[in-house]
Amino acid sequence: MADLLGEDDSVAAKDTLYRCLDKLCEHKTDLFSFLKEQWSLLFDASYDVLLYDLTSTYFECDPPETADGLKRFGYSRDKRPDCVQVVIALIVTPEGFPVAYEVMPGNTSDKTTLPEFLRKIEAQYGKMNRLWIMDRGIPTEEALEQMRAEGASYLVGTPRGRLTQLEDQLIGQPWKQVQSQIEVKLARDGEDLYVLTRSGGRRDKEQSMRRRRLKKLWKRLHQIQGMKNQKRDALLLRLGAEKKEAGNAWRLVDINIPEPRQPVTPETFTFTLNRQKLRKARRGEGTYLLRTNLVADKPEELWKQYIVLTEIEQAFKELKHDLNVRPVYHQKDDRIESHIFVSFLSYCLQVTLKQRAKAKAPGLTPRAILEKFKAMQMIDVHLPTTDGRNLILPRYTQPEKDLQLLLLQLNLILPEQPPPRLEELKNKCGADL
């Protein structure tokens, strides 16, 4: 890199890079305003539909002594509850262009983040009737009421518990197939429309998980019931452990435990399968509920709009796996934010490359393109001269034919070969000749 830039390699020294990190975050707002203009110019990107979601990233460090910074324990989406973390909230377009992001303390609750982001987007991009697409657990009733009052539209996931209020409407509605193994139907409640979606693949997965957990729980309960001379307190501890292991399957079993000071016997400790709850669980398997204030009569169109939410999941996947946003090793809050800012700069380059490849080199992902470029290497050619010096020619290798075609398609121009340099030869003892 130093050869290509014509700089000394000290430009990338560790302390220099740390000092650069300290100067980055103040430019974040200006950067996103600039990117919006560029992506609109290059790809005709629009910002009338926005996807909002949150993720977390963990730290490889000892927990902080005081809980007054970004690093906190919280719900870990990385399955690392043993590590402190930060929460990252991200807004992208359906094409994956990032609009804004925010770094929050690791114990931030999802449902507390939305109102501030609504104000942030309006301040930076102007107020307009945007469609916000979000997963369940983020919008509260108060936030949705605020969006309706301000003229914003939403299409969000909704807990299945609301199905009980819509059963009378939904029972009489026919299912409409929108894709292989995907069916939908529509209902209305007040100002909002609800789209009930049933997925065959999701049903099979949930059914398999429920059967496996229920079978394991049932077997374990028989084992506990058959234990001799166990105390009531020990029984409660064992049941607590099984409840955590069984998850939702625990609700399908009615368990009677002995009263205080009552001995634990097969007569005082009993359990039965709640068949009514089991039938209800079976009906709900593979279903999820969407909610919107859009005016529509075609549930399949609403479902197609909602599934673009997978684009933000892809953004998180690329940030964590391709661009290595995790784990974080920095200790200071401003360095943590700068580290994530650098990762987002990388993601901005990646999503730009993805959009250019979609038009010019369809079928190639950014990862595949970068893998092709790895075939090019930087080498130094050493040529001793007649006057006792060493001529060094830094050169990158010439691209193969398929890479030349890719460069042409993407309109990328390789930099000039670095200039040669002369060095004095040294003898075996290290002295100049």
Protein Blocks (a to p, Z undefined) as FASTA:
>chain_A
ZZmnopafklmgfklmmmmmmmmmmmmmmmmmmmmmmmmmmnopafkbccdddddddddd
dddfbdcbfbdcdddfklpakbccddddddddfkopafbdcdddfkbcfklmmmmmmmmm
mmmnopadddddddehkacfklmmmmmmnopacdddddfklmmmmmmmmmmpccddfbeh
iacddddehjbccdddddfklmmmmmmmmmmmmmmmmmmmmmmmmpghiafklmmmmmmm
mmmmnmmmlmmpccddddehiacdfklmccdddfklmmmmmmmgopacdddfbdcfbfkl
mmmmmmmmmmmmmmmmmmmmmnopaccfbfbfklmmmmmmmmmmmmmmmmmmmmmmmmmm
ghiafklmmmmmmmpccdddddddfkopacdddddddddfklmmmmmmnopacddddddd
ddddddfkopaZZ
